[in-house]
Amino acid sequence: MPESTPPIDSNAERLRTHAFKDPLVVIATGFGIGWIPFAPGTIASLVMALIFWFFVPVEPETRVIQFAVIFLLFIGTRLTLGFVVRKYGAKDESCIVLDEFLGMAVALFLVPQKWWLYVIAILIFRIFDIVKPWPISWVEQRAPGAYGIILDDVIAGAGAAIITHLMGITTHG
């Protein structure tokens, strides 16, 4: 007779049981970042900022590359989280950080490569993502499935990008 497993009491626990077995869970949790017990969303945001800093060109003539990176990240995030939501019933669990990668990429869209602007973008994005002021909270509550997980971060990132750009202009323009 096979051993019975204890009942799984949350979506996060259901994801944890497949943490390194299901490649989609591995991707959705940011290759393990989501399992860090303290501030996984912030750590994922910092990782994306470092990826942008070192690997994504920021010159005005390369804005198409930045847009393509964000567009492909959006499509990949939507597909991955769509499967994870359907398969595991996951909601916006703290272990799912792929949406933070996307939101941070949006927050850094066309931001000049100055360390202090990146810090501002990270801080504003995290504040918006945690506090969820309107319209972020409205979209998160009303968008179905994976879109509810994704769009709140995209809007938080867009708000952070706008504010970061305005701060960069006002201090140097």
C-alpha positions as CSV (number, residue, x, y, z in Angstrom):
1,M,0.0,0.0,0.0
2,P,1.5,3.4,-1.0
3,E,2.3,5.9,1.7
4,S,-0.2,8.7,1.9
5,T,1.1,12.2,1.8
6,P,-0.2,14.8,4.2
7,P,-2.7,17.2,2.8
8,I,-1.3,20.3,1.2
9,D,-2.9,23.3,2.8
10,S,-1.9,26.2,0.6
11,N,-1.0,27.0,-3.0
12,A,2.5,28.0,-1.9
13,E,3.0,24.6,-0.4
14,R,1.6,22.9,-3.5
15,L,4.2,24.9,-5.5
16,R,7.0,24.0,-3.0
17,T,6.3,20.3,-3.5
18,H,7.1,20.8,-7.2
19,A,9.8,23.5,-6.6
20,F,12.6,21.7,-8.5
21,K,10.6,19.1,-10.3
22,D,8.4,21.2,-12.6
23,P,10.4,23.6,-14.9
24,L,7.5,26.1,-14.9
25,V,7.6,26.4,-11.1
26,V,11.4,26.8,-11.3
27,I,10.9,29.7,-13.8
28,A,7.9,31.2,-11.9
29,T,9.9,31.3,-8.7
30,G,12.8,33.0,-10.4
31,F,15.1,30.0,-10.4
32,G,14.8,29.7,-6.6
33,I,14.7,33.3,-5.6
34,G,11.1,33.0,-4.6
35,W,12.0,30.5,-1.9
36,I,14.3,32.9,-0.1
37,P,12.5,33.5,3.2
38,F,13.0,37.3,3.4
39,A,11.8,39.7,0.7
40,P,12.0,37.5,-2.4
41,G,10.2,40.1,-4.5
42,T,12.8,42.7,-3.6
43,I,15.6,40.4,-4.3
44,A,14.1,39.5,-7.7
45,S,13.8,43.2,-8.4
46,L,17.5,43.8,-7.5
47,V,18.5,40.8,-9.8
48,M,16.6,42.3,-12.7
49,A,18.1,45.7,-12.1
50,L,21.6,44.1,-12.2
51,I,20.6,42.3,-15.4
52,F,19.5,45.5,-17.0
53,W,22.6,47.3,-15.8
54,F,25.1,44.8,-17.2
55,F,23.3,43.3,-20.2
56,V,20.6,45.6,-21.6
57,P,21.8,48.6,-23.6
58,V,20.3,51.9,-22.6
59,E,21.4,54.3,-25.4
60,P,18.4,56.0,-27.0
61,E,19.1,54.3,-30.3
62,T,18.7,50.9,-28.6
63,R,15.2,51.5,-27.2
64,V,13.9,48.8,-29.6
65,I,16.1,46.3,-27.8
66,Q,14.7,47.3,-24.4
67,F,11.2,47.2,-25.7
68,A,11.8,43.7,-27.2
69,V,13.3,42.4,-23.9
70,I,10.2,43.7,-22.0
71,F,7.8,42.3,-24.6
72,L,9.4,38.9,-24.7
73,L,9.5,38.9,-20.9
74,F,5.8,39.8,-20.8
75,I,4.9,36.9,-23.2
76,G,7.1,34.4,-21.3
77,T,5.7,35.5,-17.9
78,R,2.1,35.3,-19.2
79,L,2.6,31.8,-20.6
80,T,4.5,30.5,-17.6
81,L,2.2,32.0,-15.0
82,G,-0.9,31.0,-17.0
83,F,0.2,27.3,-16.8
84,V,1.2,27.6,-13.1
85,V,-2.1,29.2,-12.2
86,R,-4.1,26.5,-14.0
87,K,-2.0,23.6,-12.8
88,Y,-1.5,24.6,-9.1
89,G,-4.3,27.1,-8.5
90,A,-1.6,29.6,-7.6
91,K,-2.5,33.2,-6.9
92,D,0.0,36.0,-6.3
93,E,2.1,33.9,-3.9
94,S,5.2,35.5,-2.5
95,C,7.3,32.7,-4.0
96,I,6.2,33.6,-7.5
97,V,8.6,36.4,-8.5
98,L,8.6,36.2,-12.3
99,D,6.1,39.1,-12.3
100,E,8.6,41.2,-10.2
101,F,11.3,40.6,-12.9
102,L,8.8,41.9,-15.5
103,G,7.7,44.9,-13.4
104,M,11.2,45.9,-12.7
105,A,12.1,45.7,-16.4
106,V,9.2,48.1,-17.1
107,A,10.4,50.4,-14.3
108,L,13.8,50.6,-15.9
109,F,12.5,51.1,-19.5
110,L,14.7,53.9,-21.0
111,V,16.1,54.9,-17.6
112,P,19.6,56.3,-18.1
113,Q,22.3,54.1,-16.6
114,K,23.0,56.2,-13.5
115,W,23.1,54.3,-10.2
116,W,20.9,56.8,-8.4
117,L,18.2,56.6,-11.0
118,Y,18.2,52.8,-10.7
119,V,17.9,53.0,-6.9
120,I,15.0,55.4,-7.3
121,A,13.3,53.0,-9.8
122,I,13.8,50.0,-7.5
123,L,12.5,51.9,-4.4
124,I,9.4,53.3,-6.2
125,F,8.6,50.0,-7.9
126,R,8.8,48.1,-4.6
127,I,6.7,50.7,-2.8
128,F,4.0,50.6,-5.5
129,D,4.1,46.8,-5.6
130,I,3.8,46.4,-1.8
131,V,1.4,49.2,-1.0
132,K,-0.6,48.8,-4.3
133,P,-2.2,52.2,-4.5
134,W,-5.1,52.7,-7.0
135,P,-5.2,51.7,-9.9
136,I,-2.7,48.9,-9.1
137,S,-5.0,47.4,-6.4
138,W,-8.1,47.7,-8.7
139,V,-6.4,45.8,-11.5
140,E,-5.0,43.1,-9.3
141,Q,-8.5,42.4,-7.8
142,R,-10.3,42.5,-11.1
143,A,-7.9,40.9,-13.7
144,P,-8.4,37.2,-14.0
145,G,-5.8,34.5,-13.4
146,A,-2.3,35.2,-14.5
147,Y,-3.2,38.7,-15.7
148,G,-4.0,39.6,-12.1
149,I,-0.6,38.5,-11.0
150,I,1.2,40.2,-13.9
151,L,-0.6,43.5,-14.5
152,D,-0.3,45.0,-11.0
153,D,3.5,44.7,-11.4
154,V,3.4,46.1,-14.9
155,I,1.4,49.1,-13.7
156,A,3.7,49.5,-10.7
157,G,6.7,49.4,-13.0
158,A,5.2,52.0,-15.4
159,G,4.5,54.3,-12.5
160,A,8.0,53.9,-11.2
161,A,9.4,54.5,-14.7
162,I,7.4,57.8,-15.1
163,I,8.5,59.1,-11.7
164,T,12.1,58.0,-12.2
165,H,12.2,59.8,-15.6
166,L,10.7,62.9,-14.1
167,M,13.2,62.9,-11.3
168,G,16.0,62.5,-13.8
169,I,14.8,65.3,-15.9
170,T,14.2,67.7,-13.0
171,T,17.7,67.1,-11.5
172,H,19.5,67.4,-14.9
173,G,17.2,69.1,-17.3
